[in-house]
Amino acid sequence: MTRHVPEDDYLLTRSRVRTDSRQIDRSEVRGYLRQEPNTRILGVPFNLMLYNLSNPEKEGWPHNWLRRIGEEPVVFDPFETGRSVRQIEQYLRNKGYFHAEVEDTVRFRRQRARVKYTIEANEPFRLNNIYYDLEDKGLEDVIIADTANSLLQQGEIFDVDILQEERNRIEEYLRNLGYYNFNREFIYFEADTTAGRRIVDLTVGIKKYTRRLANNTYESVSHKRYNIDRIFIYTDYSPREALSQQEEYYADFDTTVYRDMYFLHKGDLKVNPRVIAQSLFIFPGEIYSKESVDQTYRHLFSLRHFRLINIRFREQAEEGTNDTGSKGKLDCYLQLTPFARQSYTVELEGTNSSGDFGFGGNFMYQHRNIFGGAEILNLKLKGSVESLQGYEGTSLDNTYEYGIDANMQFPGFLPDIGSVTRTRRYNPRTKITAAYNYQQRPDYTRTIVNLGFSYEWQGSEYTTHILTPAEFNFVKLPASTPEFDSLITLYNLQASFRDHLVSETNYSFIFNNQDIRRRRDFVYFRTNLEVGGNIFSAIANLTDLERENGTYNILGNPFAQFVRSDIDFRYYWKLSQDNTLVGRFFAGAGIPYGNSEALPFEKKYFSGGANSIRAWQVRSLGPGSFHDPVDRTFPNRTADIKLEANLEYRFDMFWVLEGAMFLDAGNIWAINRSDRREGALFRFNRFYDEIAVGTGFGFRFDFNFFLFRIDTGLKLRDPIEPPGERWIHPNRGFSFSNDVTINIGIGYPF
């Protein structure tokens, strides 16, 4: 490791922080160290090793490349260690530990140095009395009424960071009450540390507003509260033309007045003003509020119609002085730059499903604002061909898939079932979908027709609701081979593969508190509930439909009835800037009833693959301990219950390369006792013994616009083995072809 370290210097291999106080965050303290050792991945300085592979006396490839992607050795510098001590001491003073002591200890061995920083915190200073000194008496009642929400409380540790947070809070509070020109620079603090033993008397002061006069002199006046007067909305604003033409550009707009707002446009107004108005939280005559401006930004962007949105304000000139309590007026200007109305994309892709390779292509067309109401039409044509192994694995056949997907997204509820106020609050969208899919496999041919519509709306900042009142699927198998028919008969799976209709109502709830502006731990939770067949069942009852062969038929086909629900919980731990630990738990179950003996094939669960238990190929695990050595690719490894847990450690490596280590566990089970697959049924007294366990490692290539992933999974525990011998080591020998699976995917698995 010391290959490129000068002979009289030392490689810094460790820097540790020790403190006698649990209230001091050591991870924050580390941020003030002026020297940190080389980055380690699982305890190994991998980037330094790459750098050491280069020859410093040579240029060109691969030496320059290794030095660029690697990390040069961090040479111990006593001066930087002293700076670190002073930085830590200053940090501790800002945290209220004015008498803290910091000592550094350095150990040298074999041209390596280890540094330890020891903190003796001592007792911190705490807040005692809190006073307010308001030069602007017009703010006195407003500020005093809000002291219950203050972050500064008697008895708390005197923390400079908390003072800054309080400044930000007061600024936001006043700006939301109409004080447009107020900012944190008007707020100051005075701390008196002589009030007693390790206590601080704190004064919170707010200065008046400084106004520039015509003769270039300044005067201090009260802060003015503003109301919104006029609102001007440029619906097809061009920043380039505005910059090049300046005043001439603004002189050529037509004006449409809607709800006391002025919509400015060139030519016809291309978007319905009602759609824009229901996304605004800024209204004529109301008090200015920064929160309303932020909400307006979010809702306008959520229309997915404007690529640039700029909201600015201009003060109206008023006569007279700025007396205490006086109000001003603001004109609001919204500059909205739309996307191109029509666009198309062509994609070519390679596929790897269960080790079967193929290729496909997609043609996607998008039309924004097709009816003038910020609607979005998406049309997708797709086709693919894949080489598929035969049942015995001795021959190759091709499977073909073609399809067309179309969906239309509307802002708001369709039909209009909510007031404008409700639309602003929940920011809903309506989506209508239609799709046709044709699959031709060596063993069967299947067609699927889909129609549906759904609503999506925001419940709060972190919650989303998706309701699909009605979705219809018509699944038909026009052709199948005798081998296929005999196999599903053998395991009594005909009910899942026959022609059928599905009508379902679906509700999903999503909680996601991720903040892309901050690197912090966050939670993702999703739960779904599907009820299928009730619409067709109601039709059958209302029309006194007679049963045929024990089932009701609609349009000559039986309809499926079932209830299905699942949950998906994920937790993301941000261990450091370059390291993340992700945990996931999934559980789901579906129960057929009424007109169905089994869940439809497309509603059953499967396991294995790039986003599941990665030591098994997709649809090759389970159900339970079921094992059929003859069947390798036939898709009968589906079931009614699924349990799965995953743990993945992700770390940055170099260049665009990221690494991952993972542990996966889970399986699927059948719930219907008529299922003839031995070991497939879920039983409480044995399901835990049928859990499959896999581990492995992976590489991700993050190219910003997409992430390419390769994961290598290794089986640890296989439920098809006899009870008591399911842990592969030491019960049987390792087989690369049977125990290792390579998965290729796009994006993270979860």
Summary of the structure (lengths in Angstrom):
residues: 750
radius of gyration: 33.1
end to end distance: 36.0
largest distance: 97.6
contacts: 2272
relative contact order: 0.05
helix: 19%
strand: 44%
